[in-house]
Amino acid sequence: MDSQQYLSSRYADTGRRWGQQDAAAWHGYPQFILHANGVKDANGKTVTSLNLDSLYTNQFLP
């Protein structure tokens, strides 16, 4: 119950459209994984870069 009271006001940021995605959230973690050589292609070769902007879209938001 205490956790619900804490979280209920944080489900949606009142300053943005619901569901709005931003580059910071979608670039940070993948960039970390790339720098740690954690992504491999089908041949086992380390992937060093990706088009991180292709990982998300805001196109379908109301």
Secondary structure, DSSP 8 states (H G I E B T S, - for coil): -HHHHHHHTTSS-TTS-TT---HHHHHHHHHHHHHTT--B-TTS-B-----GGGG---TT--
